[in-house]
Amino acid sequence: TRLSENIENAFQALALDEHRAPFSPAVWEKPTGNHTFLRQTWFPGAHSNVGGSYDDTSTADISLAWMMDQLSGESAKHANNMTLDKKDWIEFYDDYLDTQQELNRVWYQGHPPARGWSLGTIYNSFTFPQSLAGRVVRTPGRYRVTNSLTCAQKNDCVLMKDTHEFIHASVRARMDLGGTASEPGPSNWTRFVQWLRKLLGRDGRLLYRPESLQYWKLHDGHKHHNEFSINSRLTTGGADESVRAPWWEWIGKDALLPSGRVLNEDRLGRFELQLLRHHEDVAAEIEASNKGLASVEELRRVQERVARRSVTV
């Protein structure tokens, strides 16, 4: 979908784990010479995880905070190093998210504890009878130009350009913190795999590994992402990777996409950080790694701050 030059700003939150064919996303691109400020960010979860309507709203809360940062102009301000004219943007109440989180905290006092940031339930939307319409795995960074009449992708013709796609930090955090795959109940085959893993003394849970990012390699300082790693540091670790924020590198095979193509992690905005800081166990390290701290010494200071906060709490 090509954006018109008459559109000044365009923002879209996209769901990595939506597999229903009729729900294929309309990814936008900027034609040559277009000056629209465009940002499209991929989040964990199915369509309604990102847009809201499920009982567990924690994933939708993250995408809501992201949208607040876009519509308030925070994202455009940071990207373009510009001064905002408040008349052009929405001014949100600064304490809105804090108030809602406090109400949630009170409610959870009489219920099972809430999952942490990025660890909310991912619902399996690909269920009968909607599954009869077909299954499609989403392809971040690899969408083709679409025929406007048939809505079919021109598979071997033209790759969309200037889509300005990002991966949200909650995807990486869910992987590194041992978040689970989609619910409800797995298939019989999946149950067998879980049983076999437990028999071998390994973690039996189905960890979150989005199929849509299967051939994108995450660079965030961890050597691998195949095991439960809740005690691992979220901050970037090696000297070669501590100078920038995490990113995803294409290592698959695609006739139109060369190896080494990169999708960057989206930078957390003011409202996103406000929501994140309610999760003190991981907030400082997620924020630090998302900003791409420049030295190991800075990383150590973040860890010391987290340790002191834990002792205080």
Beta strands, then each sheet from edge to edge (+ up, - down):
strand 1: 9-15
strand 2: 37-43
strand 3: 165-167
strand 4: 216-219
strand 5: 247-250
strand 6: 262-264
sheet 1: 1+ 2+ 3+
sheet 2: 4+ 5- 6+
end
